[in-house]
Amino acid sequence: MLSPKIQAAINAQLNLELESSYAYLGIAAFFEATAMPGMAKWMRVQSEEEHTHAMRLFDHIHARGGAVVLQPIEKPATKFKTALAAFEASLGHERKVTSAINKLYALAQAEQDYPSQVMLQWFINEQVEEERNVGTVIDQLRMAGDSPSALLMLDQMLGSRTEGPEGNPQE
């Protein structure tokens, strides 16, 4: 059984993961509107992955006899100055999620909630991968600079990302 404190914290994380999904969908809309279909696809796959993360938390709450409490999600940004700015916003959001996961894990430790610690370890590992993936794209966008041909090549490469969160090939 989840303690009320852990249940509330996992519900907050569930909401943040749904917010992440929505944020990536907003960024995908930006890329669709700016003729960058590869980057749009990358963001759509990321949105689906974040939804899968939310469902992992949803399932954990129910498996432990808790109650899911869904909260409103704010409207995501859909306009950015550049592709780089969009990916930088993504990295900022991933860092926010990482911080929240770390705090949730510390709470699970303090509450001696071992099943939640085990579940959250997966998220900790996932966040390392998330930040690395977005950081790599940011590095590549910085290298591309204002070169239209480099941006188009990067867009094409990012469009090759396949669907399949949680261990299946994605890039």
NORKA-V234477 format. One record per pair of residues at least 12 apart in sequence whose ideal C-beta (glycine too) atoms are under 6 Angstrom apart, sorted by sequence separation. I is the first residue (numbers start at 1). GAP is how many residues later the second one is. D is the distance in whole Angstrom. If there is no record, write none. Layout:
# NORKA-V234477
i->{I,I}
gap->{GAP,GAP}
d->{D,D}
This chain:
# NORKA-V234477
i->{28,108,140,28,105,27,28,24,24,25,101,24,21,101,21,98,20,21,17,17,18,94,17,94,14,94,14,91,13,14,90,10,30,29,26,30,87,10,22,26,87,26,23,19,22,18,15,30,84,11,83,7,27,60,2,1,2,23,16,13,13,9,9,6,6,3,6,52,39,42,45,49,38,38,41,45,36,39,42,38,38}
gap->{12,12,14,15,15,16,16,19,22,22,22,23,26,26,29,29,30,30,33,36,36,36,37,37,40,40,43,43,44,44,44,47,48,49,50,50,50,51,51,51,51,52,53,54,54,55,56,56,57,58,58,59,59,59,62,64,64,70,84,87,91,95,98,105,107,108,110,113,116,116,116,116,117,118,118,118,119,119,119,120,121}
d->{5,6,6,4,5,5,5,5,4,4,5,4,5,6,4,4,4,4,6,5,5,5,4,5,5,6,4,5,6,6,5,6,5,5,3,5,5,6,5,5,5,5,5,5,5,6,5,6,4,5,6,4,5,5,5,5,4,6,6,6,5,5,5,6,5,6,6,4,5,4,5,4,4,5,5,5,5,5,5,4,3}
